[in-house]
Amino acid sequence: MDARPRRQRIGTGALMADTLDPADWEAYRKAAHALLDACVDRLATARDHPWQPMPDAVRAGYTLDGVARGEAALARELAEQVLPWGTGNTHPRFWGWVHGTGLASGVMAEMVAATMNANLGGRDHGAVEIERAVIDWTRGVMGFPQGASGVLVTGTSQATVIALAAARQRAQPQVRTRGVSPGLTAYTGAGAHNAARKAMELLGLGHEALRAIPETDRGMDLDALRHAIAQDRAAGLRPFAVIGTAGSVDLGRFDDLNALADLAQDQDLWLHVDGAFGAWTRLADAPWRDLSDGIGRADSLACDFHKWMFVPYDCGLVLIRDETAHRAAFAARPPYLAAQSAGLGGGEPWFCDYGIDLSRGNRALKAWAAIRAHGADGLGAAITRCCVLAARMGQGVTARAPMRLAAPVVSNLCVFTADSRLSPAEQSARNTRVAQALQMSGEAVFSTTSVGGITCLRAAITNHRTTGEDIDAALDAVTNA
Ligand SMILES: *Cc1c(COP(=O)(O)O)cnc(C)c1O
């Protein structure tokens, strides 16, 4: 039975639904249970479902005609036409870009979050307490001090904007009233993620003001960094921030964060760390945990729950050491949002004072659920496993010469070329072709990146479902592609 809204005549004679709720809750319950079964089946058989290109007929079927079909028909369509056509990052051999795998606990959390439909912009209710608990726990994991503030955001891209806005605010206290004054410069490694450039652009500083510092195996070359800062100061510019990387997107490299913290202190610069995935090596075993030593000394940190903490999209976090600087950049409470001493309008501080959004979804619950379900130990063990598997892939590449590593495996990234005997141009073409072929066949998902002018195959292992056999089979597939 389709659950269509009941209709009734109101005074004007116009036809109006009296509510958008299902007309028959029992029919809804049955349809929703069947859909939940389809979701659980899908996760339980994730290994059977790699990414596959979407048929045109399915794509065309998504077109909206504005006609009401009711929840029961919707449930069937969700299970049959929507559920199968995701990114495929739930599959154990998905290592493209940096994609989290998702968690069964996330399905439970998202169901409850949608039911509560809480707005986490502020006010006095349980959902904001869940977000506080997530931030508090992460603050401890990262070694940030008690007074540090934070807010959950879409991801590291938005977290970077918020962090650099706080840094800009410290450098230019009048920025909110008068706008940006020219001359601010920032510094980051040449291998830093584009999110930092984008943040500089959005903050009105321009990405030319973000200096790309050459890197060694141990991240940014500190002599080159000091030199660039001195040069800018001599030119009358105003260095304000240095952006370290914990886990670079291409090669999984880590800056020496203690050295950067010392330098930032000496130079009176704001130290921001992009720890999108790599920050979570804090939960891993040695030697990988050591890579992020010093991360707790940063002025701000951006990291994602949706990558290496496996939480369903989207969920990132910014932590800021100096809560005053954080609030100075964002807090604003017009009369219609005035703080109240009691009632639903209480519950200070409100998260809307710590970021861009006023209305905010419940990203917190799925992160909280992951930590409750698996604990620091369970998540840490999965993170360690990813590093062990990346090392295995590295060894597998070396053992399959002329396959060759493009760079040493540091953490959870393995970047390599399928045939090092070919010319650079031929290697690029071959690696691109291999990545596409394996994606299309469903054998494995590698992405590509350029190292030393050669387009290489790249695996970022943030996948708790990957096994050692998956690694070996995927390398065999590269050989045979
Ligand atoms: C993914 C990533 C980003 C961007 O984060 P989003 O969550 O995708 O916005 C920034 N830096 C690094 C190192 C990343 O891997």
Ligand as a Chemical Component Dictionary entry (heavy atoms), coordinates in Angstrom:
data_LIG
# 
_chem_comp.id                   LIG 
_chem_comp.type                 NON-POLYMER 
_chem_comp.pdbx_formal_charge   0 
_chem_comp.three_letter_code    LIG 
# 
loop_
_chem_comp_atom.comp_id 
_chem_comp_atom.atom_id 
_chem_comp_atom.alt_atom_id 
_chem_comp_atom.type_symbol 
_chem_comp_atom.charge 
_chem_comp_atom.model_Cartn_x 
_chem_comp_atom.model_Cartn_y 
_chem_comp_atom.model_Cartn_z 
_chem_comp_atom.pdbx_ordinal 
LIG C1 C1 C 0 41.460 15.098 1.841 1  
LIG C2 C2 C 0 42.503 16.054 2.260 2  
LIG C3 C3 C 0 42.198 17.412 2.433 3  
LIG C4 C4 C 0 40.832 17.955 2.140 4  
LIG O1 O1 O 0 39.925 17.446 3.082 5  
LIG P1 P1 P 0 38.376 17.279 2.749 6  
LIG O2 O2 O 0 37.860 16.537 3.939 7  
LIG O3 O3 O 0 38.288 16.478 1.493 8  
LIG O4 O4 O 0 37.809 18.633 2.614 9  
LIG C5 C5 C 0 43.200 18.224 2.890 10 
LIG N1 N1 N 0 44.431 17.762 3.146 11 
LIG C6 C6 C 0 44.763 16.456 2.989 12 
LIG C7 C7 C 0 46.145 16.006 3.316 13 
LIG C8 C8 C 0 43.800 15.563 2.523 14 
LIG O5 O5 O 0 44.121 14.272 2.344 15 
# 
loop_
_chem_comp_bond.comp_id 
_chem_comp_bond.atom_id_1 
_chem_comp_bond.atom_id_2 
_chem_comp_bond.value_order 
_chem_comp_bond.pdbx_ordinal 
LIG C1 C2 SING 1  
LIG C2 C3 SING 2  
LIG C2 C8 DOUB 3  
LIG C3 C4 SING 4  
LIG C3 C5 DOUB 5  
LIG C4 O1 SING 6  
LIG O1 P1 SING 7  
LIG P1 O2 DOUB 8  
LIG P1 O3 SING 9  
LIG P1 O4 SING 10 
LIG C5 N1 SING 11 
LIG N1 C6 DOUB 12 
LIG C6 C7 SING 13 
LIG C6 C8 SING 14 
LIG C8 O5 SING 15 
# 
